[in-house]
Amino acid sequence: LIAIGLPAYDALFDAALAEDKATQDGAVVCLVRMSAPAIPVLMPELLGDDVAAQDRAARVLIRIGPPGSATLRETHRQILEPFAATSDPTEAAQLSTRGRTGLLAFIQAFSAIGDRTSVQSLLDGCEAVYRAYPQLGTAYLRAIQDMGPGALDRLPAEQRLAYERLRLLLDAR
């Protein structure tokens, strides 16, 4: 199935949701080995209505980790574009419950990867959504905090200042 590539994705994702744990694990391993090309295909599952599918997609994203981080960051950036386009929270893009769940999965994935670009993606996510969705903004910042004090050390000084500014804004709410 790995050799077939993305056309095998549906079968692998169905297997990742199977009752049998061995089948689930095998399918997840295949999806992880497919790595970055599987990420865009995971997005509909991640943002869909099926909670089990969302959970499995989030786990696959986390397990893909650093090999897929560039694709993960790009997909995350595209999702955040409507939020970054406005500074008025009343004009911000509407985010469904499933969209919030999807962004929380991105937060988990970036936290698990933990490199400097993942910390930057978390900071970018917070900056994009904090006005319209303060709880999500807080989740982004909490993920950076949970990565430990070294996470902020990976950022340039101006980005550490942006983090502190966002933290103070969200604490004031």
DADALIN-V153149 format. One record per run of one state. SS is the DSSP state (H for helix, E for strand, - for the rest). FROM is the first residue (numbers start at 0). TO is the last residue. If there is no record, write none. Layout:
ss,from,to
SS,FROM,TO
SS,FROM,TO
This chain:
ss,from,to
-,0,3
H,4,15
-,16,19
H,20,33
-,34,34
H,35,46
-,47,49
H,50,83
-,84,87
H,88,90
-,91,95
H,96,112
-,113,114
H,115,128
-,129,132
H,133,145
-,146,147
H,148,152
-,153,155
H,156,171
-,172,172
